[in-house]
Amino acid sequence: MQNQQSQNSNQIANPSTGQLPKVKGPEMNDRDFVNDGLSTCKYLTDSLNIAVREASHEQLYHDLLQMLQETHDSCREMYNLMFRKGWYKLEAENQQKIDQAYQQFSNYSTQFPYQ
């Protein structure tokens, strides 16, 4: 991720492409369309995951599983596009908070019935 640029110490983002208008009007722009597609994709993967888990017919299960994989792939492509264009930003977390979360969840493993 050589093109990454940090606007503040915790933000991970690419520079914006400058293709979006400075003032947002009521019309949808390219970012809005891709963002809407990504939101729809996330909803579909959630719904397909349930359908895969509950499929009673073997062929239906495999067809739904393939659809789920393709939908996840589409989500990833849209995320990558938004990140590449600087339309999706991430926040980096400090190491201490990561270590605390790791410790908290690794302690949960002592509660598993099978180890």
C-alpha positions as a Markdown table, in Angstrom:
| # | Residue | x | y | z |
|---|---|---|---|---|
| 1 | Met | 0.0 | 0.0 | 0.0 |
| 2 | Gln | 2.6 | 2.4 | -1.1 |
| 3 | Asn | 0.1 | 5.1 | -2.2 |
| 4 | Gln | -1.4 | 5.4 | 1.3 |
| 5 | Gln | -1.3 | 8.8 | 2.8 |
| 6 | Ser | -2.0 | 9.7 | 6.4 |
| 7 | Gln | -4.0 | 12.9 | 7.0 |
| 8 | Asn | -3.7 | 12.4 | 10.7 |
| 9 | Ser | -1.6 | 9.9 | 12.7 |
| 10 | Asn | -4.5 | 7.4 | 13.0 |
| 11 | Gln | -6.0 | 7.7 | 9.6 |
| 12 | Ile | -5.2 | 5.2 | 6.8 |
| 13 | Ala | -6.4 | 6.5 | 3.4 |
| 14 | Asn | -5.4 | 7.2 | -0.2 |
| 15 | Pro | -5.6 | 10.8 | -1.4 |
| 16 | Ser | -9.0 | 11.7 | -2.9 |
| 17 | Thr | -9.2 | 11.6 | -6.6 |
| 18 | Gly | -10.8 | 15.1 | -6.7 |
| 19 | Gln | -13.5 | 13.8 | -9.0 |
| 20 | Leu | -16.3 | 14.6 | -6.5 |
| 21 | Pro | -17.9 | 18.0 | -6.2 |
| 22 | Lys | -16.9 | 20.3 | -3.3 |
| 23 | Val | -20.5 | 21.0 | -2.4 |
| 24 | Lys | -22.8 | 18.0 | -2.2 |
| 25 | Gly | -26.2 | 18.4 | -3.9 |
| 26 | Pro | -29.2 | 16.1 | -3.9 |
| 27 | Glu | -28.0 | 14.2 | -7.0 |
| 28 | Met | -26.0 | 11.0 | -6.6 |
| 29 | Asn | -22.4 | 11.0 | -7.6 |
| 30 | Asp | -20.0 | 8.1 | -8.4 |
| 31 | Arg | -19.1 | 7.7 | -4.7 |
| 32 | Asp | -22.8 | 7.6 | -3.7 |
| 33 | Phe | -23.5 | 4.9 | -6.3 |
| 34 | Val | -20.6 | 2.7 | -5.2 |
| 35 | Asn | -21.3 | 3.3 | -1.6 |
| 36 | Asp | -25.0 | 2.2 | -2.2 |
| 37 | Gly | -23.8 | -0.9 | -4.0 |
| 38 | Leu | -21.4 | -1.8 | -1.1 |
| 39 | Ser | -24.2 | -1.3 | 1.4 |
| 40 | Thr | -26.5 | -3.5 | -0.7 |
| 41 | Cys | -23.8 | -6.1 | -1.0 |
| 42 | Lys | -23.3 | -6.2 | 2.7 |
| 43 | Tyr | -27.0 | -6.8 | 3.2 |
| 44 | Leu | -27.0 | -9.6 | 0.6 |
| 45 | Thr | -24.1 | -11.4 | 2.2 |
| 46 | Asp | -25.8 | -11.3 | 5.6 |
| 47 | Ser | -29.0 | -12.7 | 4.1 |
| 48 | Leu | -27.3 | -15.3 | 1.9 |
| 49 | Asn | -25.3 | -16.5 | 4.9 |
| 50 | Ile | -28.5 | -17.3 | 6.7 |
| 51 | Ala | -29.9 | -19.0 | 3.6 |
| 52 | Val | -26.8 | -21.2 | 3.2 |
| 53 | Arg | -27.0 | -22.3 | 6.8 |
| 54 | Glu | -30.6 | -23.2 | 6.5 |
| 55 | Ala | -30.7 | -24.8 | 3.0 |
| 56 | Ser | -32.2 | -28.2 | 3.3 |
| 57 | His | -31.5 | -29.4 | -0.3 |
| 58 | Glu | -27.9 | -30.2 | -1.2 |
| 59 | Gln | -27.9 | -28.6 | -4.6 |
| 60 | Leu | -29.6 | -25.5 | -3.3 |
| 61 | Tyr | -26.9 | -25.3 | -0.5 |
| 62 | His | -24.1 | -25.4 | -3.1 |
| 63 | Asp | -25.8 | -22.8 | -5.4 |
| 64 | Leu | -26.4 | -20.5 | -2.4 |
| 65 | Leu | -22.8 | -21.0 | -1.2 |
| 66 | Gln | -21.5 | -20.0 | -4.7 |
| 67 | Met | -23.7 | -16.9 | -4.7 |
| 68 | Leu | -22.4 | -16.0 | -1.2 |
| 69 | Gln | -18.8 | -16.3 | -2.3 |
| 70 | Glu | -19.5 | -14.2 | -5.5 |
| 71 | Thr | -21.3 | -11.6 | -3.4 |
| 72 | His | -18.4 | -11.4 | -0.9 |
| 73 | Asp | -16.0 | -11.0 | -3.9 |
| 74 | Ser | -18.2 | -8.1 | -5.2 |
| 75 | Cys | -18.1 | -6.4 | -1.8 |
| 76 | Arg | -14.4 | -6.7 | -1.7 |
| 77 | Glu | -14.0 | -5.2 | -5.2 |
| 78 | Met | -16.3 | -2.2 | -4.3 |
| 79 | Tyr | -14.4 | -1.7 | -1.1 |
| 80 | Asn | -11.0 | -1.8 | -3.0 |
| 81 | Leu | -12.4 | 0.7 | -5.5 |
| 82 | Met | -13.6 | 3.1 | -2.8 |
| 83 | Phe | -10.3 | 2.8 | -0.9 |
| 84 | Arg | -8.2 | 3.3 | -4.1 |
| 85 | Lys | -10.2 | 6.5 | -4.9 |
| 86 | Gly | -9.8 | 7.9 | -1.4 |
| 87 | Trp | -13.5 | 7.5 | -0.7 |
| 88 | Tyr | -13.1 | 5.0 | 2.2 |
| 89 | Lys | -10.9 | 5.8 | 5.2 |
| 90 | Leu | -9.8 | 3.6 | 8.0 |
| 91 | Glu | -8.7 | 4.4 | 11.6 |
| 92 | Ala | -5.5 | 2.8 | 12.9 |
| 93 | Glu | -5.7 | 1.6 | 16.5 |
| 94 | Asn | -2.8 | 1.9 | 18.9 |
| 95 | Gln | -1.0 | -1.2 | 19.9 |
| 96 | Gln | -2.1 | -1.1 | 23.6 |
| 97 | Lys | -5.8 | -1.3 | 22.7 |
| 98 | Ile | -5.1 | -4.2 | 20.3 |
| 99 | Asp | -3.2 | -6.0 | 23.0 |
| 100 | Gln | -6.0 | -5.4 | 25.5 |
| 101 | Ala | -8.6 | -6.8 | 23.1 |
| 102 | Tyr | -6.4 | -9.8 | 22.3 |
| 103 | Gln | -6.0 | -10.6 | 26.0 |
| 104 | Gln | -9.8 | -10.2 | 26.6 |
| 105 | Phe | -10.8 | -12.5 | 23.9 |
| 106 | Ser | -8.0 | -15.0 | 24.4 |
| 107 | Asn | -9.2 | -15.4 | 28.0 |
| 108 | Tyr | -12.7 | -16.4 | 26.6 |
| 109 | Ser | -11.1 | -19.6 | 25.2 |
| 110 | Thr | -10.9 | -21.0 | 28.8 |
| 111 | Gln | -14.7 | -21.2 | 28.7 |
| 112 | Phe | -14.9 | -23.4 | 25.6 |
| 113 | Pro | -16.2 | -26.9 | 26.4 |
| 114 | Tyr | -13.5 | -28.5 | 24.1 |
| 115 | Gln | -9.9 | -27.5 | 24.2 |
